[in-house]
Amino acid sequence: MHMRVGIDPSGGSDPFSSEVVWSAEQNPLDGWSLFVVEAWAQGNEVTVYTWSAPDAPTKHNDVWWDDAALTIMLP
């Protein structure tokens, strides 16, 4: 499924921006995986992206994201 999550620390709206910090790609078929990404905010907002790019379109090619959290950490 080639899944990952990303954060744009500047709050941008372009998921293809070089500013986006991406997690490692995972392929959790028939199970759950933990995705983690860290980035320091560059302003008052950040943008969080989810990404999946399956190898082939097939019936029941479902992607589920569950229990997401964005944690603020102060320096």
N, C-alpha and C positions, 0 to 999 in steps of 0.2 A: 504493500500500500504506500510505501515511501512517505511516511507521516513525520511531521515536525511542527514545532511551534516557534514563533519569532516575536521579538520585541523591537519596535522602532523607538529608541530612547528620546527622539526629538518630537514624537507625536505625529509623524508624517502619515500620509494616506496612500503611499505607493509601496505595495508589498515586494516590489522588485528593486527597491532602493538599496544601495550598498550600505546604508546606515542600519538596516535591519540586522539584528543579531539573532541567529538561528540556533536551535538546539541540534543535537545529533539526530540524524534520520533513523527511524525505527520502522519495523515491519511487523506490528503485532496482529497476527492473524488468529482469530478465534480466542482472543484473550485481551488482557489489559496491560498497558505499559505506562511507566512514569516518564513524562517528558519534563525536562528542567532546562531553563535558560535564564541567565542573569545579565542584566544591563543596568547601567547607571543613568537615571533620567537626566536629560539635558535642559529641561524646563519644567513647566507645571503639568505636563501630560505625556503619556506614552501611548503607543498603539500596540495591541497584541494581535497576532495573526495565528491561524491554524492552517496547515497545509497538508494536502494529500494528493498523490499523483499515482494512481494504480497503473500497473504495467499494461493491463488490457481491460476493456469494458466487459464485464460479465454480469449475469443475473445475480442479485443479492450481493453486490459489491458494496457493502455498507461501511461507513466510517462513523464511529461514535466517539464523542468527546464528553467526558464526565468528570465532575468534581474539580473543576478548574479553580485556581487561586492565584491572585496577584498580590504579593507580599511587599510591603514597603519596609525597606531597611535603611536606617539612618546611619551616617558615617560616625 
